Amino acid sequence: MNKYEIIIYWSETDNAYVAEVPELAGCMADGKTYAEALGNVEIIIAEWIETAQSLGREIPSPRGKLMYA
């Protein structure tokens, strides 16, 4: 289980739930349901980390709850 913050919201434009991981640039997924979006983003997080490792890039440590203004 990952410890990165995941933000899930409904997108009228995409007609789907969108799950974003702010700490991992470009890491996001969607789904027809909230649960599907969450499940999909968990897979994408693992793939994001695997790709970063294979490219020798730094993987940010989870910071927990982020604050936005």
HELIX and SHEET records of a PDB file:
HELIX    1   1 TYR A   34  SER A   54  1                                  21    
SHEET    1   A 3 ILE A   7  SER A  11  0                                        
SHEET    2   A 3 ALA A  16  GLU A  20 -1                                        
SHEET    3   A 3 MET A  28  GLY A  31 -1                                        
END                                                                             
